[in-house]
Amino acid sequence: MTVGQRMEHFSEAEALDLAATVPIGRIVYSRYALPAVFIVNFRLDGRDPVFRTRKGSMFGAGVAETVVAFEVDRIDEAARDGWYVTFLGRAKLITSPAEQTRLAGLGVDPWAPGEREHFIKIVTEKVVGRRIPHHPDDEHDA
């Protein structure tokens, strides 16, 4: 970016529309009192990311009922532009059979091997979206 150029913020509605276009996100949580990142495939339930995990997983136990961040993005390295959306909120292990059935209808089919019968939802309190603008005058000589 050139001097004075800034990241562009966009509305929550646009952030949600963009986030719904990608299948993979990163959940940021605390593990052993240190930051940790885990990649999951997900779907949005309104403004809340939802993903699945397996019974007894340390990851699932580590994020349930904790404050987390969830990030999705699309970056074009060749064009040097892209966007990202960050969801801030609390992870919740879904235990209600009715809610589990409803969330199963979202089509969150885990990519990781093995049974993933538990749903975790990020109950979103804030959504932040930013775009890295591309400008042709930013091109570097090869």
C-alpha positions in Angstrom: 0.0 0.0 0.0 1.1 3.5 -0.7 1.6 6.1 2.1 -1.8 7.4 3.2 -3.7 4.5 1.8 -5.9 2.7 4.3 -7.7 -0.5 4.8 -11.3 -0.2 3.8 -14.0 -1.1 6.4 -17.3 -2.5 5.2 -20.7 -3.0 6.7 -21.7 -6.0 8.7 -24.2 -7.0 6.0 -21.3 -7.0 3.4 -19.1 -8.8 5.8 -21.7 -11.6 6.3 -22.3 -11.9 2.6 -18.5 -12.3 2.0 -18.0 -14.7 4.9 -20.7 -17.0 3.5 -18.7 -17.4 0.3 -15.8 -19.3 1.9 -15.9 -22.8 3.5 -13.0 -22.5 5.8 -12.3 -20.3 8.8 -9.8 -20.0 11.7 -11.0 -20.1 15.3 -8.6 -18.2 17.7 -8.9 -19.3 21.3 -6.7 -19.7 24.4 -4.9 -23.0 25.1 -2.6 -23.4 28.0 -3.0 -19.6 28.6 -1.5 -18.9 25.1 -3.2 -18.0 21.8 -4.1 -21.0 19.6 -5.6 -21.2 16.1 -7.5 -24.1 14.7 -8.8 -24.4 11.1 -12.4 -25.6 10.6 -15.0 -25.8 7.9 -18.1 -23.9 8.8 -21.5 -22.5 7.8 -23.2 -19.3 9.0 -26.3 -19.5 11.1 -27.4 -15.9 10.7 -24.4 -14.0 12.0 -23.0 -16.9 13.9 -20.4 -19.3 12.5 -21.1 -23.0 13.2 -18.8 -26.0 13.0 -18.6 -29.6 14.2 -16.2 -31.4 16.4 -15.9 -34.9 17.8 -16.9 -36.1 21.3 -14.2 -35.8 23.9 -11.9 -33.6 21.7 -9.5 -31.4 23.6 -10.2 -28.7 21.1 -14.0 -28.8 21.6 -13.6 -28.8 25.3 -11.1 -26.0 25.1 -13.3 -23.6 23.1 -16.8 -24.3 24.6 -18.1 -21.4 26.7 -15.0 -19.3 26.0 -14.4 -15.9 24.3 -13.0 -16.5 20.8 -12.4 -14.8 17.5 -13.3 -16.5 14.2 -11.7 -15.2 11.0 -12.4 -15.9 7.3 -10.7 -14.3 4.3 -10.0 -14.4 0.6 -6.6 -13.1 -0.5 -5.3 -12.7 -4.0 -1.5 -12.8 -3.7 -0.9 -11.9 -7.3 -3.1 -8.9 -7.2 -2.0 -8.0 -3.6 -5.6 -7.5 -2.5 -8.3 -9.3 -0.5 -10.6 -9.1 2.4 -11.1 -10.5 5.9 -14.0 -10.8 8.3 -13.5 -11.4 12.0 -16.3 -12.5 14.3 -15.9 -11.8 18.0 -18.0 -13.7 20.6 -18.3 -16.7 22.8 -18.2 -20.3 21.6 -21.1 -22.4 22.7 -21.4 -26.2 22.7 -24.9 -27.0 21.4 -26.5 -29.6 23.6 -30.2 -29.2 22.7 -31.3 -32.1 20.4 -33.8 -29.8 18.7 -31.0 -27.2 18.0 -28.6 -29.9 16.9 -31.2 -31.1 14.4 -31.8 -27.6 13.1 -28.0 -26.9 12.8 -27.6 -30.2 10.9 -29.8 -28.7 8.3 -27.2 -26.1 7.6 -25.0 -28.7 5.8 -21.9 -28.4 8.0 -20.3 -31.6 6.7 -16.9 -32.0 8.4 -13.8 -32.3 6.2 -11.7 -33.9 8.9 -11.9 -37.7 9.2 -14.0 -39.4 11.9 -17.3 -38.7 13.6 -17.9 -35.0 14.3 -21.3 -35.2 16.0 -21.0 -32.1 18.3 -21.9 -28.6 17.1 -20.1 -25.5 18.3 -21.6 -22.1 17.5 -19.8 -18.8 17.9 -22.4 -16.5 19.5 -21.3 -13.3 17.7 -21.2 -10.0 19.5 -19.2 -8.1 16.9 -18.4 -8.5 13.2 -15.5 -6.6 11.7 -14.8 -6.6 7.9 -11.9 -5.0 6.1 -10.7 -4.9 2.5 -7.1 -4.6 1.4 -7.5 -2.3 -1.6 -5.5 -3.0 -4.8 -4.2 0.0 -6.7 -2.3 -0.5 -10.0 0.2 2.1 -9.0 1.4 -0.2 -6.2 2.9 -2.7 -8.8 6.6 -3.4 -8.1 9.1 -3.7 -10.9 10.2 -7.3 -11.5 
